[in-house]
Structures are given as structure tokens and as C-alpha cells.
Amino acid sequence: MTSVRLRAVGDVLLWMRNGKRPFALVQHELQQKDLLFGNLETVLSESGTESKKRWVNTTPPEAGEYLREAGFDILSVANNHTLDMGREGLEKTLEELEGRGIAYVGGGRGDERPQGLIVERNGIRFGFLAYTTGRFRSPPGVTVAKLKKKSVIEDIRALKEHTDHVVVSLHWGIENTYYPSPDQVRLAHAFIDNGATLILGHHSHTIQGLEQYKDGLIAYSLGNFQFDTEIFKEQINTSMILSVDFDRHGIRDYTTIPCVINSDFQPGVAEGQTRELVERWIAKCSERVRNGNVTRRWWFEQIGADYLEYNLESYRYRIRQHGLAPLVECGVWLFTPFCLNCYAGLIRKRLRERGTGGQT
């Protein structure tokens, strides 16, 4: 029976160190595919209106050539860095991708919601959609797709009428966390229930679990792929390539290829003990999700400290740079329901650790 192999990776930054080509160590794996998908976590422009945020991701436009050489067919531009250089930066990024024959989803020109992309390989038709969370407003003339449940379900159903499989890319969740929230799990299930076959998550900068749900597959986070890992406190340098084989009726098989990111920001296939460690970690995360053990209380206990610390550091930077406006924003943020749940989770975790002598 005819089949199609889709390979997917997480966040791609295209920053380089010591002149090392970004995908040189993993090129052979990326090209064993019929379709290659990734999340472009940078703007292919050095001009435009720079965002007032802690991390602004920009890359020289010519770096887009590395994407073509690696064999990327489709990239998501629906993420929290797509508008780092405003409208001009996004338009330049789209031009660079178009000029290299690389399709994109999750953003585009115009003020209407971005349309899905239909791609055919070996007689099998795939529909691709991409969305991002985050507080932002698309400037006039360009649009980035926001993750809103009702709209996504409408898009999935509409695209499913014209395709065999719908693939949904989601830039979502909380950074530096190892498990999806219960809300994310429910949302992913809803998208599968309404016609999606594959969910590809990213944004947490970590590998999270995979779940087979009904006839679909959910990768809650593929993690960083080609990235500067030194900007993170724990320097998380593990990654993976997800390889999924489809036939016209569904997913025939899938596998994960453990990877590790070196000090030159290059991903490479993990070997030996490192490969085993990554495989065990993926299995551990997946088992907890599949067994329904990611409860709301437990999840806030796990993410509370890191979430608060990471965001407070971001606010401190923005307050030093931009003064009153981010200070007021921080004050409001500290009393949001999400932060209040983080405080409660942090307190519960500390009390339990005291009661067990630090053993949890």
C-alpha cells in the first residue's frame, strides 16, 4: 500500500557558532522523508520594528538557505517570535521562504485568518494548520494564527473535507516544563475528535510525551531542535526527530529519533548511553500522560517555581529597559489566576518536601 513518511522537528533558530552549518550533523536523517516539517523560531530579517521583549530572535535572511539545504518542505511561522521585527520582519521572512520553495503555515499577508495548506505526496493529501498562544496583536497587513479552540476545530473540519489527514502544529504550553497541562491534553483530544490525525507541539523548549489517542497521535512538545541552549538555566540540549508513516487510512507506524544539541547549536543523532537516556525520558513522560496522571494540582506543583522565576526575570529585564509600562503589567500579572495557582502549587510542594525530608 502507498505510504508517506513525515518527519517533524521542533524549534529552529538558525543561529550559528564557529561557522558550523546548522544541520550538517543530522542531514542524513532529515532527508529520509517525503515531507519535512519544523517550527521556524526566528525572523529572517534584520530590519523592522523591534519588539520590546526579553528575547528578540532575528537571523540574517541568507540563513534561510540552510533550511532549503536541509530539505524542509513546510515550516510553521505561528509562534511568539514571528513578529519580533513587526510587519516588515514577517513579510521579509515569508519572501525568503517563498524564494526557496519552502511552504509555510500559521501566518501570512492580509488581515484574514491564515488558511490551511494542502500538500499531496504519493497520492495522499495532507492538510497543515498552525497556531500559537500568546498575548499579541497582528499589525495591519499581516496575520499570525492564534490558538482558539472553536476556530481551530472549524479549520480542521473544513480542511478534512479535502484531505486524507490533517496535521496541526501548536506553539503552546509553558516554557521550561516537562509535561503538558491537563488543559493541553483535553484540547489535543478535542482536535483529534474533530478530524486531526497528528498534533505537533512545541514552545516549551523541552521534550514532552507522546500519546496515541483514538486514531491519532499527539506529540505534546518536540523540544528545541537547532537552538542556542545556553540561554536556558538548565541548558537543556536533548531533542528528537519524530518520524510518522501514513497510508491513506491513517498512521501505520511512528518512531522517535533521539538527538542532542552540541555547543555549536547543531543537532545530531544521539548514540550510546545518551540515546538510551533520551529514549527513557520520552517513555517516562509519555507514560504519565497516557495514564492520566498529569492532574491539575500535580502539574502546578511541578511548574510553579520555574514559571514564576523565568517570567520575573523577563519582567525585570523589560522594566530596566522600558520603565513604567512593563512594571504595571508585571503587577497585574502577579495576581492573575494562573500565578495564584502557581503560588499554591509551590506551597504544597514545599510543605510536602519538608514532611518527607526533601524526598518526593
N, C-alpha and C positions, 0 to 999 in steps of 0.2 A: 504493500500500500504506500502511496506517495506520502512523504513526510517533509517537515520543515524544522530546522534547528534554529531556535532563537537563543542568542547569548546576550546576557544583560549584566551591566555593572552599575555601581553607584556613582558617587560624586567625582567628577573630573574637573581639576583646577587648571591644568596646563602650565603651572609654574614649574620652572626647572632650576636645577642646581648643577654647577660644574659642567654645563654644556651637555648633559646627558639627555638623550632623546626620551620623552616621557613613557613610551610604550615598548621600548626596544626589548625588554626582558620578557614580555608576555605576548609579543606579536603573533607567535605561532598559535597560541590558544585563541586569541581574538578572531583569527581568520578561519577557524574551523566552525563556520556558521553559514546559514542562509541569510540571517538578519542579525545585526549587532546594534544594541540599544544602550544608551547611557544618559546620565544627568549632567548637563554642562553647568557647572557651578561657578561660572565666571562670565564676564562680559568681554567679548573680543573687540575691545575698543579702549583707547587711552584718552579719548575725548568725550565731552559731555558734561552734564551737571552732576557732580559727585554727591552721593548721599551722605547725610550726617549720621553715620553709624560707626560701630566699633571696628568692623571688618568690611572693607571695600575690596571686592575681588575684580581685578582687571588684568587683562592679558593682551600683549601686542596682537593685532589682527592676524599677522602672518603665522602665529602659533596654531591657527586653525588647520594648517596643512598637516599637522601631526594627527589630527582627527581623521582626515582623509586617508593618510597612510596606514593608520591602524585598522581601517575598514569599517568605521561607524556608518551605519545606514540611517539611523534615526536618533535624535537627541531631544531630551526634554529641556525646554527653556522656562519651565514653570518652577521657579524656586525663589528664595529670598534674596538672591544676588543678581537676578536678571535685570533689575532696574537700578543697579548700583551707580550707573552713569546716565540715568534718566532715559528719556525717549531716544536721544541721539545714540547712546550706547547700545540699546536694544536693536535699533534699526541697523546699526553697523554690524552687530552680531549676526542678524538674520541675513544680511548681504554676504557676509563671509561664508556662512554655511551654504547658502544658495549657490555661490560661486564655486563651491567644491562638490556640489551634487549631494549634499547631506540634507535629508529631510528633518523637520523639527515639529514638535507638538507642544501645546501648552502656552503659546504666546504668538503674537503676530501683529500685523499692521491693522489699523482701523479700531473702532470703538466697540465693535460687537464681540461677543464671546467667541474665543477661538474655536474653529471647527476641528473635528477629529480627522485623522489621516488614515486612508485606506491603502494598504500595500498588498500585492499579490506575489506569492512565491510558490512555484511548483503546483499551480492551480488552486492553492489555498489562500483565502482572502483574510487579512488581518486588519482590524481597526485599532488605532492607537489614540489614547487620550492622556492628558497630563494636567495635573493641578498642584497648587501649592497653598499651604496655610500662611498666615502672617497678616500683620496689620499694615496695609499699604493701599494706595490708590493709583491705578494705572494712569499715567499722564495722557492727555488728549492725543489721539493719533496712533497709539499702540495699546495693546491689552495683554495682560497676563492672567491666565485662568485661575480663579480662586476655588478652593475646595469647599463646596457647599453641597451637602448630601442630595437635596432634591434635584439640583441642576445636573450633578454627575449622573444620577440614575436616569434622568431624561436623556442625557447624551449617550449613555451605554445602550439604552433601549433603541434609540434611533440608529446608532451605528450597527447594532446587532442585526438589524433588518437587511443589511447589505454585506455582511461579512460572516465568516465561519467562526472567528474568535475575536474577542475584544480584550485588549491589553491596556490596563490602566496604571499609569505612573503617578505616584503620590509623594510629594515632598511634604512630610508631616511629622508629627510627634515632637518629642523633647530632645534637645541635643545632649550628647554625652550620657545617654541612658541605654540600658541593655535589653529592655523589654518594652513592647508596645503597651499602651494603656488599654484598659477594658473598653473604652470608647472607640479606640482604633480597631480593636478586634471586631466589635459589633459593626462598625462602618464597613470594614473589609468584607465581612459576611454578607452585608446588605448588597454590596456591589456584585458579589458572586451570585446572590439570589436573583439579581435583576439582569443577568446576562454576561457579566465579565467572566473570562476564563483565567486570566492571570493578573495579579496585583504586584507591582514592583515599587517597593517603598525605599525611601532614602531621607536624609536630613539629620539623622541622629549622630552621624559620623561613627557609628558602631555597627557591627554585625548584630542583627536580631534574628529571631527564629523564623522558620518556615512552617506553614500549615497547609495540609491538604484539606480543603473544605468542599464537601459535595464533589462536583466535577471540576473544581477549580483549584488553583494553587496561589498561596499568598506568601510573598517574601516581605516581611514587615520592614526590614531595612537591609540593603545590600552593603551599607557602610561606605567609607571612603574608598576610592579606587586609585586614582592618580592624584596625590594630595600632599601638601606640606603638613605632616603630622606633628611637627614640633610646636605648632601654635596651640596644641591641646595640652592640658595639665598632665594627663597620663600618657601622652604620646602614643595613642592607640594606632598601631601600624598593621593590624591584621585586616584582611579584606577577602573578597571572593568573587568569582565569576559564576553566575547562575546559567546553566545550560538546560534548555527545555525543548524536548522533541514533541511536535504536534503532528497529528494527522487531521483529516477533515472533521473527525468526530470529537476530538478532544486531545488532552495531553497523554501521550504514550509513555513518556518517561522524563525524569529530570535528574540532574546531579549538580552538586556544588564543587567548584574547583578552588580550594583554599589558596589564598595569596598573602604575601607580606610586602609592605611598602618600605623601601630602603631609605637611607639618609639623603639620597638624591631625588626623592619623591617618585621613584619608579616602582610600580607594582611588578612582582614576579611570582611565579607559581611556588608555593611553599613546599618544602621537602622534609623528609625525615621526621624528627620529633616535633618540629614546628607545625608541619602539616597535620600530625595527629592531634596536637593541642587545638588547632583551629577546628578540626572536624568534631572533636569532643565538645567544644564550646557551642558550635552550631546545633549539635544534637541536644545539649542541655537546654538551650534557650527554646528550641522547638518543642521539647517535651513539656515544659512548663506551660506554654501557650496551648498546646493540644489538649492537655489535661484540665484546662480551665482553672489553673492555679494562679493566674495573674488577676487577683482581686483588686478592687479599688483601694482598700486600706493598705494592702501589702505594697502596691505599686507606689503610692505616695511615700511610704516609708523608704523605699529604695531610691526614689529620685529627688526627694525633698532637699537634702543638703547640697547636692551638686547643682540642681536647678537654681536655687537661691544664690549660691556663690557665683556661678557663671554669669547670671544676669546682673547681679550687683556690681561685678567688675565691669561689665559692659556699660552700665549706667554711670559708674564713677568716671570712666574714660569720657563718655559723652558730656557729662557735667563739666569736666575740666576744659573740654574743647568748646562747648556751646552754651554753657551757663544755665540760665533760669528754666528754659523750656523743658529740657530733659530732667531737671530737678523736680519740677512739678509732676511730670509724667511718672517719675520713679515713686514719688509719694503716693500717687493714685495706685500704681501697680502693687505696692506693698500690702494693700488692703483688698486686693482682688480675691474672689473666692478660691482661685487656684492657689495663690500664695498662702491663704489661710489653711487650705488642705495640706500644703507642704509643711507649714509650722506644726500642725497636728501630727502628721506622719513622722516628722523629725523628733518630736517629743516622745511619741510612742516607742520609736526605735531606741532612743537614748535610755528610756526607762527600762526597756526590756534588756538592753545590754548591761545595764547596772545590775539588774536582777539575776543575770546569768554570768556575771563576772567577765563581760565582754565577749562571751561565746554566743553566737546566734545561729 
